Amino acid sequence: NRIQMSITQFYRSS
Amino acid sequence: MLELRLIQGSLLKKVLEAIKDLVTEANFDCSATGFSLQAMDSSHVALVALLLRSEGFDHYRCDRNLSMGINLNNMSKMLRCAGPEDIITIKGDDGTDTVTFMFESQKQDKISDFEMKLMDIDSEHLGIPDAEYQAIVRMPSAEFARICKDLGSIGDTVVISVTKEGVKFFTRGDVGSANIVCRQNTSVDKPEDSTVIEMNEPVSLTFALRYMNSFTKATTLSEVVTISLSSELPVVVEYKIAEMGYIRFYLAPKIED
């Protein structure tokens, strides 16, 4: 089973 | 004061059609650099970054940085009222809560003004650091769209793998599985028809096809799509907008639980 990562787990608020 | 005149107004129409289903509301930012947007889809799985550089406009006036909160569905409704050959001018003013889209026919014999209400959008701006990608695939955008559509009829996710042999798209669903391999192919007269693979290291990542299929709505903007992949990073699917900039879609991978 694969879980969907979220964009905010990779890129932080600037 | 903001005044951006785009001779090839159809570009803006195509940009809206490409992103309006992924993102419903977003802030368009206007600065000396250009007209840009960064927004995530509602589930924060995908992100779209748009840049239309100021040099690409016939006339570009932006006295100071301005952010305009826009419902993209409403903007798309208005832009659909512009003819395919129309010149589009975006006009705005500090302190007002509207933006005006002016459409001029090529012969200048019909001029339409559409005023749209702006909205306050509290959006998070993400910093996307430059990354070295393990593999970069350039291929005809129509071919990529075809692959995503075909695989989407079989499964929900696509595994994109790049090796020395080429780029492989794989899916599996209730009815069976599908595997499409595109090999490097530069021996054609038209460079836009080539598939070019730059690979530093083999890479394999899994993505939701629903989002990939949504990105391919930008196919009309560019004959070529660039897919940049690194393990542990979102994929970047980029469509260059001739002479003006780009639309980049970032999609977070699905990882093993």
Interface residues (C-beta under 8 A of the other chain):
Chain A: N1 R2 I3 Q4 M5 S6 I7 T8 Q9 F10 Y11 R12 S13 S14
Chain B: M40 S43 H44 V45 A46 L47 E124 H125 L126 G127 I128 P129 T157 T206 A208 L233 P234 Y250 L251 A252 P253 K254 I255 E256 D257
